[in-house]
């Protein structure tokens, strides 16, 4: 089993040379985008190029963001790509209901097996309101995340702080459904590494885990921001050492209280630090 991804790198499907570079850029997952990053006149070419790429297993997991659900473009995407051996997951844009997930899973299921892993992008107020229904819509759904640019436009939100409630709602919905913590949406300014670092810190505080990127230079910044610090690792090890020495709730010499919930959090911290499942 692979450890939980921390970095997802987008690449436009109509630029195979960029996709090829993305595959060796160090991201945990590469997302080939057939939707917003591809002009309408190049959709068919992008689909064909992506099908060629996914005709055999890839060196890293490759997800594909298909076109708008329920359209001829997305139907063609699903038919061409869902059965291919190199496909690790389908990213579904602008999901607004459980039915969106169910219909996609049914269309994407090959005749001899189940649907590929699906990941829902919530990009509207309605999608966020229905987050738990979406999260529990179908067994093929493996994750939720927010498309923040579209959501911000839908809500009229002026800055990042205005999305905190929506982020928290999706974090809770994912946890309640037994899904991994959602990843944070892309940070659009590829040169602003300080802003990216601060934004990741905010996302991490809200319970998000990892982030999508639009340029390889963002990958190490995201990974550093989401991996536990040496101090956090040290504190987690102290908690587990104390818990192993004595059962039940207790207080450490520095005043920290240790109980089962604190121990579980320490285990999660160390698993993430060592990138174990």
N, C-alpha and C positions, 0 to 999 in steps of 0.2 A: 504493500500500500504506500502511495506517495504521501509525503507530508502536505499539510494544508498550504496551498499556494499563497504567496504574498504579492506577486507581481504578475499582471496580465498586460501584454503589450499589443496594442491595436496596430494593424497594417492594412492598407487598402487592397481589396481583392483584385483590382485591375492593374496592380503594379507588382508583378511577380518578383521583380528584382528587390523590391522593398520587403516583401514577405520573406524572401530568402535570407536577407540580412536580419530580419526580426527573429528568425528561427535560431540564430547563433548569437543573439544579443545578450542572453543570460536571463531572460524572463522565464518564470515558472510555466506560464501558459501564453501562447500567441493567439490573438483573436483576429481572424481574417474578416474584414468588414465588407459586406456586400450592400449595406444600406446607405447611411449618410455620406460615407467617404467616396462613393462611386456615382458619377454622373449617370443620368438615365440612359444615355446612348451607349454607355459602356457596361451596362448590367450583364448582358449576355456574355460578353468577353470575360468579365470578372468571375462569373459562375463557372465558365469552362476552364479558366486558368486554375481556379480553386479545386475543381473536380480532378484536374490533372495532378495537382499537388497531393490530394488526399487519396489517390489511387493506391498508395502504399503507406505503411506506418511512418510517422514523422519522428524526428529526434526529440521533440518536446510535444506535449499535448497541444493540439490545435482545435480551437473553437471557431465557429463561424457565426457571425451576426447576420441573420437573414434579413430580407426585406420585410416591409410592413405586412403583418399577418392578415390572412384572408384575401390577399391580392394575387393576381396571376404571377407576379414576380416571386412572391414567397412560395407559392405552390411549386413553381419550377425549381426554386432553390432546394426545397425539401426533397423533391423527386430525384434530383441529380446528386445530392450530397449525403442524404441520410444513410444510405447503405454502404458508404465507402469506408474502408478499413482505417484510413488515417484520421477520421473524424472522432474527436474526443468529446465534443459537446456542441449544442446549438444554442446561441444567444437569441432570445426572442424580444424584439423591440416593442416598446409601448404597450406592454401587457396591461389590460384594464379589467380582466375578469378571469375567474377560474375556467370559464368556457374557452378562452383563448388558449390556455395551456392544454386542455383536454383535446380540443380539435387539432392542435399542432401535433400532440403525441400520437393521435390516431393517424394523421396523414404521414407522419415521419416513420411509423413502424414498418419495417420490412416484412415481407410475407413470412419469413422463417424466424422471426424473433421480435423482441420488444423495441420500443423507441429508444433512440440515443439519449444521452443525458441532456436535459433541458435546463436553461437558466433564464429566469424571467427578469426583464428590465422594467421597472416601474417608473414611468416618466410623466405621470399626470396625477392630479389630486385624486381622481377616481381610482387609479391604480394603487396609490398609497392607502386609501381608505379600505381597499379590499385585500390588503397585503396577506393576511392570514388565510383567507379563502384561496388566494393564488398559491400560497405556499403549500397548501394541503390538497391541491387540485388533482394531482396525478403522481404515481410513484416514480415516474421518470424525471420529475422536477428535482434538481439537485441544489438549487441555490436561487437566492433573490439578490438584487441590487437595485440601486436608484440610478436613473439617467438624469443627472442633476441639471444639465443645461436646459433640457426640455421642461423639467419640473419647475425650474426657476422661472422660465417664461410663462408657464401655465399659472403659477401662483402670483406672479408679479413681485417676487422676492428680490430685494436689492443686493444683499450680500450673503456670504456663506452662513452667518449665524441664523439667518431666517430659515435654513433647511434643517436645523438641529432636531426639531420635533419630528419631522418626517424621517430622518435617519434613525432616530430612536424607535419610532414605530416599526420600521422595517427590521431593525435588530431584534425587537421583541417578537415580532411575527415569525422570523426565521428560527429563533430559539424555541418558541412554542411548538413549531412544526418539526423540530428535530433536525433542522438544516444547519449547515455551518454559518458562522457569522458572515454577514454581507461584506463585500469589498467596497471600498470607497470609489466614487466616480472619478473620472479623469480630471487632472488639473491642467487648464488650457494654456498656461504660459510656460513654455518649455525652458525658458531662460531664468525664470524666477525660482531658483532652488530654495531660497530662504522662505518664500511664500509657500512652496510645496511642503517643506518641512513643518511649518507651523500648521498648515491645513491637515497634514497627516496626524499631528499630535492631537488636534481637535477631534478628528475622526476616531482615533484610537481611544480617547477618553469616553467616547459615546458607545464603544463596543464594536465598532467596525474592525475588520482585520484584513490588511492588505489593500492594494489599490491598483486600478487600471492606469496605464500610461499611454502616451501618444508619441514618445520619443525615448530611445534607449538611455539617454542621459538621465532620465528620471528614475530609472530602475534602482540604482544603488541608494538614492535618497529615500525612496519608499521603503526599501528593505531595512535600512538603518532605523528609520522612524518606527517601524512596526516590530522589529525584533526587541526582546527585552534588553535593557541595559545591564552592564556588569553588576551594578548595585541591586537591580531587581533579581538577577540570578542569585546573587549572594543571599539576599533576604529569603528567597524561596528555599534555598538549600538549608538555611537555618531553621525554617519552619518544619521542613520534613525531618530534619535531624531531631528536633524537639518532639515531634509527633511520634517518631519511632522509639524514643526513649520512655515515653509515658503516654498512656491512653487517656482520652477524655480532654475536655477543655483545660487550657492552662495559659499562663502569661509568661512571655519571654523576659529576660532580664531588662531589656530596654523598654518594657511596658506594653509591647504588642500582644494582643490576645489571639490565641490559636484555638480554633475549633475545626470541625469537619469542613465547613465551607472554605476556611482559609487554607486548609491542607489541599483541597481540590484545586483551588486557584494556584497554589504553588506547583502542583503537578502540571497544570496547563502552561504555566510560565516556563518550566524547564523543558517541556515537550516542544514548545515553540522555539526556545533558545537553541535546542539541538536539532530542530527541524525534523522531529519524529512524528509519526501519525498519532 
